Every structure is written in structure tokens, then in C-alpha cells.
Amino acid sequence: MKIFLSIKYHDDHRNRQLIGDITQALLPHKVICIARDVEEWGDKKFGAAQLMQRTFSEIDSSDIVVVELSEKGVGVGIEAGYAAAKGKTIITVARRGADISETLKGISREVFIYQGVDELRIFLERRSMKK
């Protein structure tokens, strides 16, 4: 199964560890993260249109979209909306205290609020990730 991870990107990749933790928790599934797998942590640069085309292509070929919304980002909203329009299963996860919009809750099959990464890891490992 292929899972697209939608998460706010930072130029300094300060959430690189979180991306790694989520990916590890979702094994043995294939997890695609644009910052890591397409941009290769900033080693590859794309124009905005080309990057969105690649992003949409990865979402199209994914079975599930996991939206990590501890930090809001325009790109995360675009990815979630696109995934919903394509009929993809969306699972939203966020740290306690994060502001999750009612619209994102409405398109998500499940919303999980976590305190720490260990709690998130346990949720993702136990979750079947079935469509």
C-alpha cells in the first residue's frame, strides 16, 4: 500500500525527525513525502507548477493520505482538498492543541490527536491503514 504524507515543509527541515518517525510507524507500507522523496531535502529544486504537478501525481498513485496538521500550511490544505476531490481516504493526525478546521475534519475518515510522537507511533502501527 502506498501512503502520501502531507505535512508542512520548512526550508530548514526542522520536522525531519517527525517525518522519519511517521514513516517508520507506517512500515511496511511505502510512504511518500515530497520534501524527502521528491525534493530530496532541498537538493532538488522545482518551480511551483512543476512541484504541484509532482505532488498531485503522487497523491493520485497513493491509496491513503495521512495529513499531519500540527502546523497549518497552505500546501497541506491544497493536498488534503485534492485528495478529497480524488476520493482518497484521508487520516488526519495532529499534536494536542493544534487547530484543525471543521472542513478538514469533514473530509477525514479519522482524526487522531496525540500528545507525543510515541503515542502517534502506537496509533499508526495499530491502525490497519485499510481503505
A tleap script that builds the chain and sets N, CA, C and O, in Angstrom:
source leaprc.protein.ff14SB
mol = sequence {
  NMET LYS ILE PHE LEU SER ILE LYS TYR HIE
  ASP ASP HIE ARG ASN ARG GLN LEU ILE GLY
  ASP ILE THR GLN ALA LEU LEU PRO HIE LYS
  VAL ILE CYS ILE ALA ARG ASP VAL GLU GLU
  TRP GLY ASP LYS LYS PHE GLY ALA ALA GLN
  LEU MET GLN ARG THR PHE SER GLU ILE ASP
  SER SER ASP ILE VAL VAL VAL GLU LEU SER
  GLU LYS GLY VAL GLY VAL GLY ILE GLU ALA
  GLY TYR ALA ALA ALA LYS GLY LYS THR ILE
  ILE THR VAL ALA ARG ARG GLY ALA ASP ILE
  SER GLU THR LEU LYS GLY ILE SER ARG GLU
  VAL PHE ILE TYR GLN GLY VAL ASP GLU LEU
  ARG ILE PHE LEU GLU ARG ARG SER MET LYS
  CLYS
}
set mol.1.N position { 0.850 -1.174 0.000 }
set mol.1.CA position { 0.000 0.000 0.000 }
set mol.1.C position { 0.897 1.239 0.000 }
set mol.1.O position { 1.931 1.272 0.667 }
set mol.2.N position { 0.488 2.245 -0.751 }
set mol.2.CA position { 1.238 3.498 -0.830 }
set mol.2.C position { 0.481 4.579 -0.061 }
set mol.2.O position { -0.718 4.780 -0.256 }
set mol.3.N position { 1.211 5.272 0.819 }
set mol.3.CA position { 0.638 6.320 1.657 }
set mol.3.C position { 1.343 7.633 1.364 }
set mol.3.O position { 2.571 7.705 1.398 }
set mol.4.N position { 0.573 8.660 1.079 }
set mol.4.CA position { 1.117 10.000 0.867 }
set mol.4.C position { 1.068 10.738 2.200 }
set mol.4.O position { 0.009 10.826 2.823 }
set mol.5.N position { 2.200 11.264 2.639 }
set mol.5.CA position { 2.274 12.029 3.875 }
set mol.5.C position { 2.256 13.509 3.550 }
set mol.5.O position { 3.181 14.033 2.929 }
set mol.6.N position { 1.203 14.172 3.972 }
set mol.6.CA position { 1.065 15.614 3.801 }
set mol.6.C position { 1.449 16.278 5.119 }
set mol.6.O position { 0.831 16.018 6.152 }
set mol.7.N position { 2.467 17.134 5.084 }
set mol.7.CA position { 2.981 17.775 6.286 }
set mol.7.C position { 3.598 19.110 5.898 }
set mol.7.O position { 4.136 19.247 4.799 }
set mol.8.N position { 3.527 20.084 6.779 }
set mol.8.CA position { 4.105 21.394 6.497 }
set mol.8.C position { 5.610 21.250 6.298 }
set mol.8.O position { 6.298 20.581 7.068 }
set mol.9.N position { 6.093 21.891 5.254 }
set mol.9.CA position { 7.515 21.833 4.926 }
set mol.9.C position { 8.220 23.079 5.410 }
set mol.9.O position { 7.673 24.181 5.367 }
set mol.10.N position { 9.429 22.893 5.866 }
set mol.10.CA position { 10.281 24.000 6.311 }
set mol.10.C position { 11.590 23.933 5.538 }
set mol.10.O position { 12.122 22.850 5.294 }
set mol.11.N position { 12.103 25.092 5.156 }
set mol.11.CA position { 13.374 25.124 4.441 }
set mol.11.C position { 14.501 24.493 5.245 }
set mol.11.O position { 15.413 23.894 4.675 }
set mol.12.N position { 14.442 24.625 6.572 }
set mol.12.CA position { 15.494 24.050 7.413 }
set mol.12.C position { 15.186 22.614 7.837 }
set mol.12.O position { 15.960 22.005 8.575 }
set mol.13.N position { 14.071 22.081 7.377 }
set mol.13.CA position { 13.653 20.690 7.633 }
set mol.13.C position { 13.620 20.353 9.117 }
set mol.13.O position { 14.013 19.260 9.524 }
set mol.14.N position { 13.151 21.295 9.918 }
set mol.14.CA position { 13.120 21.086 11.365 }
set mol.14.C position { 12.179 19.976 11.799 }
set mol.14.O position { 12.267 19.511 12.936 }
set mol.15.N position { 11.271 19.534 10.915 }
set mol.15.CA position { 10.393 18.416 11.264 }
set mol.15.C position { 10.835 17.118 10.582 }
set mol.15.O position { 10.041 16.190 10.421 }
set mol.16.N position { 12.083 17.065 10.191 }
set mol.16.CA position { 12.636 15.875 9.533 }
set mol.16.C position { 12.498 14.634 10.427 }
set mol.16.O position { 12.162 13.555 9.940 }
set mol.17.N position { 12.752 14.784 11.707 }
set mol.17.CA position { 12.637 13.652 12.634 }
set mol.17.C position { 11.199 13.148 12.702 }
set mol.17.O position { 10.964 11.939 12.721 }
set mol.18.N position { 10.231 14.076 12.740 }
set mol.18.CA position { 8.827 13.679 12.771 }
set mol.18.C position { 8.463 12.923 11.495 }
set mol.18.O position { 7.761 11.913 11.550 }
set mol.19.N position { 8.929 13.402 10.364 }
set mol.19.CA position { 8.676 12.710 9.089 }
set mol.19.C position { 9.240 11.295 9.152 }
set mol.19.O position { 8.587 10.343 8.724 }
set mol.20.N position { 10.440 11.159 9.681 }
set mol.20.CA position { 11.052 9.842 9.828 }
set mol.20.C position { 10.279 8.947 10.775 }
set mol.20.O position { 10.091 7.762 10.501 }
set mol.21.N position { 9.828 9.513 11.898 }
set mol.21.CA position { 9.054 8.736 12.874 }
set mol.21.C position { 7.741 8.243 12.275 }
set mol.21.O position { 7.355 7.091 12.477 }
set mol.22.N position { 7.061 9.107 11.545 }
set mol.22.CA position { 5.789 8.708 10.917 }
set mol.22.C position { 6.035 7.631 9.875 }
set mol.22.O position { 5.310 6.638 9.818 }
set mol.23.N position { 7.058 7.826 9.050 }
set mol.23.CA position { 7.383 6.836 8.022 }
set mol.23.C position { 7.688 5.485 8.650 }
set mol.23.O position { 7.200 4.459 8.176 }
set mol.24.N position { 8.479 5.473 9.697 }
set mol.24.CA position { 8.840 4.232 10.386 }
set mol.24.C position { 7.594 3.540 10.943 }
set mol.24.O position { 7.462 2.319 10.862 }
set mol.25.N position { 6.688 4.333 11.505 }
set mol.25.CA position { 5.471 3.767 12.094 }
set mol.25.C position { 4.537 3.183 11.036 }
set mol.25.O position { 3.707 2.329 11.348 }
set mol.26.N position { 4.666 3.628 9.810 }
set mol.26.CA position { 3.787 3.158 8.745 }
set mol.26.C position { 4.364 1.982 7.953 }
set mol.26.O position { 3.725 1.482 7.027 }
set mol.27.N position { 5.563 1.547 8.315 }
set mol.27.CA position { 6.138 0.380 7.645 }
set mol.27.C position { 5.245 -0.832 7.888 }
set mol.27.O position { 4.709 -0.956 8.989 }
set mol.28.N position { 5.062 -1.701 6.960 }
set mol.28.CA position { 5.840 -1.907 5.748 }
set mol.28.C position { 5.301 -1.158 4.531 }
set mol.28.O position { 5.753 -1.397 3.412 }
set mol.29.N position { 4.352 -0.266 4.732 }
set mol.29.CA position { 3.787 0.467 3.600 }
set mol.29.C position { 4.814 1.439 3.028 }
set mol.29.O position { 5.715 1.899 3.730 }
set mol.30.N position { 4.662 1.738 1.756 }
set mol.30.CA position { 5.515 2.729 1.101 }
set mol.30.C position { 4.945 4.109 1.431 }
set mol.30.O position { 3.771 4.375 1.174 }
set mol.31.N position { 5.766 4.973 1.992 }
set mol.31.CA position { 5.338 6.323 2.369 }
set mol.31.C position { 6.062 7.327 1.483 }
set mol.31.O position { 7.287 7.296 1.364 }
set mol.32.N position { 5.296 8.212 0.866 }
set mol.32.CA position { 5.851 9.263 0.025 }
set mol.32.C position { 5.702 10.593 0.741 }
set mol.32.O position { 4.609 10.968 1.167 }
set mol.33.N position { 6.809 11.294 0.865 }
set mol.33.CA position { 6.827 12.646 1.430 }
set mol.33.C position { 7.574 13.525 0.432 }
set mol.33.O position { 8.729 13.251 0.107 }
set mol.34.N position { 6.932 14.562 -0.046 }
set mol.34.CA position { 7.507 15.393 -1.109 }
set mol.34.C position { 8.863 15.967 -0.718 }
set mol.34.O position { 9.801 15.913 -1.513 }
set mol.35.N position { 8.986 16.513 0.482 }
set mol.35.CA position { 10.256 17.125 0.900 }
set mol.35.C position { 11.395 16.111 0.884 }
set mol.35.O position { 12.513 16.429 0.478 }
set mol.36.N position { 11.112 14.921 1.317 }
set mol.36.CA position { 12.147 13.888 1.397 }
set mol.36.C position { 12.358 13.182 0.064 }
set mol.36.O position { 13.492 13.046 -0.394 }
set mol.37.N position { 11.267 12.731 -0.566 }
set mol.37.CA position { 11.369 11.827 -1.707 }
set mol.37.C position { 11.442 12.507 -3.062 }
set mol.37.O position { 12.005 11.939 -3.998 }
set mol.38.N position { 10.900 13.686 -3.192 }
set mol.38.CA position { 10.931 14.400 -4.466 }
set mol.38.C position { 11.993 15.500 -4.425 }
set mol.38.O position { 12.844 15.579 -5.311 }
set mol.39.N position { 11.939 16.336 -3.409 }
set mol.39.CA position { 12.912 17.427 -3.298 }
set mol.39.C position { 14.236 16.979 -2.676 }
set mol.39.O position { 15.213 17.727 -2.674 }
set mol.40.N position { 14.257 15.770 -2.156 }
set mol.40.CA position { 15.455 15.197 -1.538 }
set mol.40.C position { 16.091 16.161 -0.543 }
set mol.40.O position { 17.276 16.484 -0.627 }
set mol.41.N position { 15.256 16.614 0.411 }
set mol.41.CA position { 15.678 17.517 1.494 }
set mol.41.C position { 16.332 18.789 0.960 }
set mol.41.O position { 17.279 19.303 1.555 }
set mol.42.N position { 15.826 19.291 -0.158 }
set mol.42.CA position { 16.311 20.555 -0.694 }
set mol.42.C position { 17.400 20.426 -1.740 }
set mol.42.O position { 17.827 21.430 -2.311 }
set mol.43.N position { 17.860 19.204 -2.003 }
set mol.43.CA position { 18.896 19.021 -3.023 }
set mol.43.C position { 18.362 19.233 -4.427 }
set mol.43.O position { 19.116 19.597 -5.330 }
set mol.44.N position { 17.068 19.008 -4.622 }
set mol.44.CA position { 16.434 19.226 -5.922 }
set mol.44.C position { 15.434 20.359 -5.784 }
set mol.44.O position { 14.672 20.410 -4.818 }
set mol.45.N position { 15.436 21.258 -6.742 }
set mol.45.CA position { 14.535 22.413 -6.741 }
set mol.45.C position { 13.561 22.294 -7.907 }
set mol.45.O position { 13.923 21.856 -8.999 }
set mol.46.N position { 12.335 22.690 -7.654 }
set mol.46.CA position { 11.285 22.665 -8.666 }
set mol.46.C position { 10.551 23.991 -8.643 }
set mol.46.O position { 10.447 24.633 -7.598 }
set mol.47.N position { 10.043 24.399 -9.790 }
set mol.47.CA position { 9.148 25.539 -9.830 }
set mol.47.C position { 7.831 25.138 -9.181 }
set mol.47.O position { 7.538 23.951 -9.040 }
set mol.48.N position { 7.041 26.129 -8.789 }
set mol.48.CA position { 5.788 25.857 -8.080 }
set mol.48.C position { 4.853 24.962 -8.892 }
set mol.48.O position { 4.290 24.008 -8.354 }
set mol.49.N position { 4.682 25.258 -10.176 }
set mol.49.CA position { 3.763 24.460 -11.000 }
set mol.49.C position { 4.264 23.027 -11.138 }
set mol.49.O position { 3.479 22.083 -11.048 }
set mol.50.N position { 5.548 22.861 -11.353 }
set mol.50.CA position { 6.117 21.522 -11.502 }
set mol.50.C position { 6.014 20.735 -10.192 }
set mol.50.O position { 5.716 19.541 -10.202 }
set mol.51.N position { 6.259 21.408 -9.075 }
set mol.51.CA position { 6.172 20.743 -7.775 }
set mol.51.C position { 4.740 20.289 -7.492 }
set mol.51.O position { 4.527 19.181 -7.000 }
set mol.52.N position { 3.770 21.130 -7.796 }
set mol.52.CA position { 2.375 20.739 -7.567 }
set mol.52.C position { 1.960 19.608 -8.497 }
set mol.52.O position { 1.194 18.729 -8.101 }
set mol.53.N position { 2.456 19.623 -9.724 }
set mol.53.CA position { 2.155 18.528 -10.649 }
set mol.53.C position { 2.698 17.209 -10.095 }
set mol.53.O position { 2.010 16.189 -10.124 }
set mol.54.N position { 3.930 17.233 -9.593 }
set mol.54.CA position { 4.523 16.024 -8.994 }
set mol.54.C position { 3.730 15.598 -7.757 }
set mol.54.O position { 3.485 14.410 -7.547 }
set mol.55.N position { 3.331 16.581 -6.941 }
set mol.55.CA position { 2.564 16.292 -5.728 }
set mol.55.C position { 1.244 15.626 -6.085 }
set mol.55.O position { 0.886 14.601 -5.505 }
set mol.56.N position { 0.523 16.200 -7.034 }
set mol.56.CA position { -0.764 15.628 -7.429 }
set mol.56.C position { -0.590 14.223 -8.011 }
set mol.56.O position { -1.420 13.346 -7.773 }
set mol.57.N position { 0.470 14.010 -8.762 }
set mol.57.CA position { 0.744 12.685 -9.318 }
set mol.57.C position { 0.986 11.663 -8.207 }
set mol.57.O position { 0.512 10.530 -8.292 }
set mol.58.N position { 1.718 12.058 -7.172 }
set mol.58.CA position { 1.973 11.153 -6.042 }
set mol.58.C position { 0.685 10.866 -5.272 }
set mol.58.O position { 0.461 9.734 -4.843 }
set mol.59.N position { -0.157 11.874 -5.094 }
set mol.59.CA position { -1.441 11.642 -4.427 }
set mol.59.C position { -2.302 10.705 -5.264 }
set mol.59.O position { -2.925 9.787 -4.732 }
set mol.60.N position { -2.338 10.938 -6.581 }
set mol.60.CA position { -3.127 10.086 -7.472 }
set mol.60.C position { -2.737 8.619 -7.351 }
set mol.60.O position { -3.597 7.740 -7.411 }
set mol.61.N position { -1.452 8.349 -7.183 }
set mol.61.CA position { -0.980 6.964 -7.145 }
set mol.61.C position { -0.947 6.387 -5.725 }
set mol.61.O position { -0.487 5.264 -5.520 }
set mol.62.N position { -1.432 7.152 -4.755 }
set mol.62.CA position { -1.459 6.689 -3.368 }
set mol.62.C position { -2.820 6.109 -3.007 }
set mol.62.O position { -3.842 6.461 -3.596 }
set mol.63.N position { -2.808 5.214 -2.028 }
set mol.63.CA position { -4.043 4.615 -1.549 }
set mol.63.C position { -4.667 5.430 -0.428 }
set mol.63.O position { -5.890 5.535 -0.335 }
set mol.64.N position { -3.829 6.003 0.420 }
set mol.64.CA position { -4.267 6.757 1.596 }
set mol.64.C position { -3.421 8.021 1.702 }
set mol.64.O position { -2.258 8.038 1.298 }
set mol.65.N position { -4.014 9.071 2.246 }
set mol.65.CA position { -3.282 10.301 2.542 }
set mol.65.C position { -3.338 10.520 4.048 }
set mol.65.O position { -4.416 10.602 4.637 }
set mol.66.N position { -2.162 10.614 4.660 }
set mol.66.CA position { -2.063 10.961 6.072 }
set mol.66.C position { -1.686 12.429 6.143 }
set mol.66.O position { -0.631 12.836 5.656 }
set mol.67.N position { -2.557 13.221 6.754 }
set mol.67.CA position { -2.326 14.657 6.911 }
set mol.67.C position { -1.860 14.901 8.335 }
set mol.67.O position { -2.605 14.663 9.286 }
set mol.68.N position { -0.628 15.375 8.484 }
set mol.68.CA position { -0.109 15.745 9.797 }
set mol.68.C position { -0.288 17.251 9.911 }
set mol.68.O position { 0.380 18.017 9.218 }
set mol.69.N position { -1.201 17.674 10.795 }
set mol.69.CA position { -1.596 19.082 10.831 }
set mol.69.C position { -1.238 19.761 12.151 }
set mol.69.O position { -1.970 20.637 12.613 }
set mol.70.N position { -0.150 19.375 12.745 }
set mol.70.CA position { 0.281 20.088 13.950 }
set mol.70.C position { 0.603 21.537 13.624 }
set mol.70.O position { 0.446 22.425 14.462 }
set mol.71.N position { 1.054 21.767 12.399 }
set mol.71.CA position { 1.280 23.118 11.897 }
set mol.71.C position { 0.486 23.281 10.611 }
set mol.71.O position { 0.556 22.439 9.716 }
set mol.72.N position { -0.263 24.363 10.529 }
set mol.72.CA position { -1.024 24.621 9.313 }
set mol.72.C position { -0.096 25.087 8.202 }
set mol.72.O position { 0.945 25.697 8.448 }
set mol.73.N position { -0.493 24.791 6.994 }
set mol.73.CA position { 0.239 25.233 5.822 }
set mol.73.C position { -0.685 25.236 4.628 }
set mol.73.O position { -1.539 24.359 4.494 }
set mol.74.N position { -0.522 26.198 3.775 }
set mol.74.CA position { -1.369 26.293 2.580 }
set mol.74.C position { -1.240 25.029 1.744 }
set mol.74.O position { -2.236 24.498 1.252 }
set mol.75.N position { -0.007 24.548 1.582 }
set mol.75.CA position { 0.219 23.344 0.787 }
set mol.75.C position { -0.496 22.132 1.349 }
set mol.75.O position { -1.010 21.305 0.597 }
set mol.76.N position { -0.529 22.025 2.666 }
set mol.76.CA position { -1.217 20.897 3.310 }
set mol.76.C position { -2.707 20.957 2.981 }
set mol.76.O position { -3.323 19.934 2.681 }
set mol.77.N position { -3.275 22.146 3.038 }
set mol.77.CA position { -4.692 22.310 2.699 }
set mol.77.C position { -4.983 21.963 1.250 }
set mol.77.O position { -5.990 21.325 0.946 }
set mol.78.N position { -4.095 22.388 0.356 }
set mol.78.CA position { -4.258 22.069 -1.070 }
set mol.78.C position { -4.195 20.557 -1.274 }
set mol.78.O position { -5.018 19.986 -1.990 }
set mol.79.N position { -3.214 19.915 -0.641 }
set mol.79.CA position { -3.067 18.462 -0.783 }
set mol.79.C position { -4.277 17.720 -0.233 }
set mol.79.O position { -4.759 16.773 -0.854 }
set mol.80.N position { -4.768 18.138 0.916 }
set mol.80.CA position { -5.939 17.483 1.512 }
set mol.80.C position { -7.167 17.675 0.627 }
set mol.80.O position { -7.923 16.730 0.401 }
set mol.81.N position { -7.369 18.875 0.132 }
set mol.81.CA position { -8.514 19.134 -0.744 }
set mol.81.C position { -8.445 18.342 -2.028 }
set mol.81.O position { -9.451 17.802 -2.488 }
set mol.82.N position { -7.268 18.272 -2.606 }
set mol.82.CA position { -7.079 17.496 -3.837 }
set mol.82.C position { -7.360 16.017 -3.573 }
set mol.82.O position { -8.052 15.358 -4.349 }
set mol.83.N position { -6.816 15.505 -2.470 }
set mol.83.CA position { -7.032 14.097 -2.130 }
set mol.83.C position { -8.514 13.798 -1.948 }
set mol.83.O position { -9.003 12.764 -2.404 }
set mol.84.N position { -9.232 14.704 -1.280 }
set mol.84.CA position { -10.673 14.516 -1.079 }
set mol.84.C position { -11.401 14.521 -2.417 }
set mol.84.O position { -12.292 13.702 -2.645 }
set mol.85.N position { -11.029 15.433 -3.295 }
set mol.85.CA position { -11.671 15.511 -4.605 }
set mol.85.C position { -11.426 14.242 -5.425 }
set mol.85.O position { -12.245 13.866 -6.265 }
set mol.86.N position { -10.306 13.598 -5.174 }
set mol.86.CA position { -9.967 12.358 -5.881 }
set mol.86.C position { -10.515 11.117 -5.170 }
set mol.86.O position { -10.296 9.993 -5.622 }
set mol.87.N position { -11.227 11.323 -4.060 }
set mol.87.CA position { -11.842 10.207 -3.354 }
set mol.87.C position { -10.873 9.391 -2.518 }
set mol.87.O position { -11.162 8.239 -2.195 }
set mol.88.N position { -9.734 9.958 -2.164 }
set mol.88.CA position { -8.746 9.245 -1.355 }
set mol.88.C position { -9.173 9.207 0.112 }
set mol.88.O position { -9.827 10.130 0.598 }
set mol.89.N position { -8.806 8.157 0.800 }
set mol.89.CA position { -9.011 8.070 2.241 }
set mol.89.C position { -8.023 9.007 2.914 }
set mol.89.O position { -6.825 8.961 2.633 }
set mol.90.N position { -8.528 9.861 3.806 }
set mol.90.CA position { -7.687 10.829 4.498 }
set mol.90.C position { -7.742 10.541 5.997 }
set mol.90.O position { -8.815 10.423 6.590 }
set mol.91.N position { -6.556 10.431 6.589 }
set mol.91.CA position { -6.437 10.285 8.036 }
set mol.91.C position { -5.637 11.483 8.524 }
set mol.91.O position { -4.504 11.700 8.094 }
set mol.92.N position { -6.227 12.254 9.415 }
set mol.92.CA position { -5.570 13.447 9.934 }
set mol.92.C position { -5.042 13.172 11.329 }
set mol.92.O position { -5.742 12.623 12.179 }
set mol.93.N position { -3.796 13.561 11.550 }
set mol.93.CA position { -3.172 13.458 12.862 }
set mol.93.C position { -2.595 14.818 13.218 }
set mol.93.O position { -2.138 15.554 12.343 }
set mol.94.N position { -2.616 15.154 14.512 }
set mol.94.CA position { -2.075 16.447 14.948 }
set mol.94.C position { -1.777 16.400 16.435 }
set mol.94.O position { -2.413 15.670 17.195 }
set mol.95.N position { -0.801 17.190 16.827 }
set mol.95.CA position { -0.475 17.305 18.257 }
set mol.95.C position { -1.637 17.980 18.976 }
set mol.95.O position { -2.354 18.804 18.409 }
set mol.96.N position { -1.798 17.605 20.238 }
set mol.96.CA position { -2.823 18.206 21.087 }
set mol.96.C position { -2.660 19.723 21.053 }
set mol.96.O position { -1.547 20.236 21.172 }
set mol.97.N position { -3.757 20.427 20.893 }
set mol.97.CA position { -3.745 21.884 20.843 }
set mol.97.C position { -3.721 22.453 19.439 }
set mol.97.O position { -3.908 23.656 19.257 }
set mol.98.N position { -3.493 21.607 18.441 }
set mol.98.CA position { -3.492 22.080 17.051 }
set mol.98.C position { -4.909 22.463 16.635 }
set mol.98.O position { -5.888 21.880 17.100 }
set mol.99.N position { -4.996 23.432 15.771 }
set mol.99.CA position { -6.282 23.910 15.276 }
set mol.99.C position { -6.626 23.185 13.979 }
set mol.99.O position { -6.057 23.474 12.926 }
set mol.100.N position { -7.554 22.249 14.063 }
set mol.100.CA position { -7.986 21.501 12.880 }
set mol.100.C position { -9.336 22.046 12.443 }
set mol.100.O position { -10.294 22.049 13.216 }
set mol.101.N position { -9.405 22.500 11.221 }
set mol.101.CA position { -10.641 23.096 10.723 }
set mol.101.C position { -11.743 22.058 10.617 }
set mol.101.O position { -11.484 20.865 10.459 }
set mol.102.N position { -12.970 22.530 10.707 }
set mol.102.CA position { -14.128 21.652 10.546 }
set mol.102.C position { -14.153 21.049 9.144 }
set mol.102.O position { -14.605 19.917 8.969 }
set mol.103.N position { -13.675 21.785 8.152 }
set mol.103.CA position { -13.678 21.248 6.788 }
set mol.103.C position { -12.723 20.070 6.664 }
set mol.103.O position { -13.044 19.078 6.010 }
set mol.104.N position { -11.544 20.170 7.290 }
set mol.104.CA position { -10.615 19.032 7.246 }
set mol.104.C position { -11.190 17.856 8.023 }
set mol.104.O position { -11.086 16.711 7.584 }
set mol.105.N position { -11.789 18.128 9.159 }
set mol.105.CA position { -12.445 17.047 9.904 }
set mol.105.C position { -13.511 16.383 9.033 }
set mol.105.O position { -13.689 15.165 9.071 }
set mol.106.N position { -14.212 17.194 8.255 }
set mol.106.CA position { -15.295 16.683 7.420 }
set mol.106.C position { -14.840 15.781 6.293 }
set mol.106.O position { -15.590 14.901 5.869 }
set mol.107.N position { -13.623 15.978 5.796 }
set mol.107.CA position { -13.134 15.134 4.698 }
set mol.107.C position { -12.257 13.987 5.196 }
set mol.107.O position { -11.839 13.136 4.412 }
set mol.108.N position { -11.981 13.966 6.490 }
set mol.108.CA position { -11.115 12.927 7.052 }
set mol.108.C position { -11.932 11.725 7.502 }
set mol.108.O position { -12.988 11.876 8.116 }
set mol.109.N position { -11.448 10.559 7.201 }
set mol.109.CA position { -12.096 9.340 7.694 }
set mol.109.C position { -11.897 9.236 9.201 }
set mol.109.O position { -12.767 8.746 9.921 }
set mol.110.N position { -10.741 9.705 9.670 }
set mol.110.CA position { -10.419 9.623 11.089 }
set mol.110.C position { -9.503 10.793 11.447 }
set mol.110.O position { -8.671 11.214 10.643 }
set mol.111.N position { -9.668 11.307 12.660 }
set mol.111.CA position { -8.793 12.357 13.197 }
set mol.111.C position { -8.231 11.834 14.512 }
set mol.111.O position { -8.975 11.383 15.383 }
set mol.112.N position { -6.906 11.902 14.645 }
set mol.112.CA position { -6.249 11.427 15.864 }
set mol.112.C position { -5.391 12.545 16.435 }
set mol.112.O position { -4.521 13.086 15.752 }
set mol.113.N position { -5.641 12.884 17.683 }
set mol.113.CA position { -4.876 13.915 18.382 }
set mol.113.C position { -3.886 13.212 19.302 }
set mol.113.O position { -4.259 12.327 20.072 }
set mol.114.N position { -2.621 13.615 19.214 }
set mol.114.CA position { -1.611 12.958 20.025 }
set mol.114.C position { -0.832 13.962 20.864 }
set mol.114.O position { -0.717 15.139 20.523 }
set mol.115.N position { -0.306 13.457 21.967 }
set mol.115.CA position { 0.499 14.276 22.873 }
set mol.115.C position { 1.960 14.255 22.457 }
set mol.115.O position { 2.610 15.298 22.387 }
set mol.116.N position { 2.468 13.069 22.182 }
set mol.116.CA position { 3.871 12.909 21.817 }
set mol.116.C position { 4.018 11.923 20.684 }
set mol.116.O position { 3.070 11.234 20.309 }
set mol.117.N position { 5.221 11.865 20.144 }
set mol.117.CA position { 5.491 11.017 18.985 }
set mol.117.C position { 5.251 9.536 19.298 }
set mol.117.O position { 4.802 8.790 18.428 }
set mol.118.N position { 5.540 9.109 20.512 }
set mol.118.CA position { 5.313 7.699 20.857 }
set mol.118.C position { 3.835 7.337 20.743 }
set mol.118.O position { 3.486 6.268 20.240 }
set mol.119.N position { 2.980 8.222 21.208 }
set mol.119.CA position { 1.536 7.997 21.115 }
set mol.119.C position { 1.100 7.930 19.647 }
set mol.119.O position { 0.288 7.083 19.275 }
set mol.120.N position { 1.641 8.821 18.823 }
set mol.120.CA position { 1.335 8.817 17.388 }
set mol.120.C position { 1.827 7.518 16.754 }
set mol.120.O position { 1.109 6.902 15.966 }
set mol.121.N position { 3.035 7.103 17.089 }
set mol.121.CA position { 3.608 5.890 16.527 }
set mol.121.C position { 2.734 4.679 16.854 }
set mol.121.O position { 2.473 3.849 15.983 }
set mol.122.N position { 2.288 4.579 18.088 }
set mol.122.CA position { 1.439 3.455 18.502 }
set mol.122.C position { 0.130 3.463 17.712 }
set mol.122.O position { -0.322 2.417 17.245 }
set mol.123.N position { -0.478 4.640 17.564 }
set mol.123.CA position { -1.716 4.747 16.789 }
set mol.123.C position { -1.497 4.275 15.358 }
set mol.123.O position { -2.278 3.478 14.839 }
set mol.124.N position { -0.443 4.762 14.722 }
set mol.124.CA position { -0.212 4.425 13.323 }
set mol.124.C position { 0.149 2.948 13.161 }
set mol.124.O position { -0.274 2.306 12.200 }
set mol.125.N position { 0.923 2.415 14.092 }
set mol.125.CA position { 1.283 0.991 13.997 }
set mol.125.C position { 0.082 0.088 14.180 }
set mol.125.O position { -0.013 -0.957 13.536 }
set mol.126.N position { -0.834 0.476 15.050 }
set mol.126.CA position { -2.026 -0.357 15.317 }
set mol.126.C position { -3.103 -0.186 14.275 }
set mol.126.O position { -3.949 -1.062 14.095 }
set mol.127.N position { -3.075 0.934 13.593 }
set mol.127.CA position { -4.102 1.244 12.601 }
set mol.127.C position { -3.928 0.323 11.404 }
set mol.127.O position { -2.800 0.091 10.971 }
set mol.128.N position { -4.978 -0.187 10.880 }
set mol.128.CA position { -4.872 -1.128 9.764 }
set mol.128.C position { -4.479 -0.430 8.466 }
set mol.128.O position { -3.898 -1.072 7.591 }
set mol.129.N position { -4.772 0.854 8.311 }
set mol.129.CA position { -4.499 1.622 7.093 }
set mol.129.C position { -5.212 1.039 5.886 }
set mol.129.O position { -4.766 1.191 4.749 }
set mol.130.N position { -6.318 0.374 6.147 }
set mol.130.CA position { -7.140 -0.117 5.045 }
set mol.130.C position { -8.014 1.004 4.546 }
set mol.130.O position { -8.428 1.877 5.308 }
set mol.131.N position { -8.291 0.971 3.251 }
set mol.131.CA position { -9.131 1.998 2.641 }
set mol.131.C position { -10.533 1.941 3.194 }
set mol.131.O position { -11.387 2.734 2.796 }
savepdb mol mol.pdb
quit
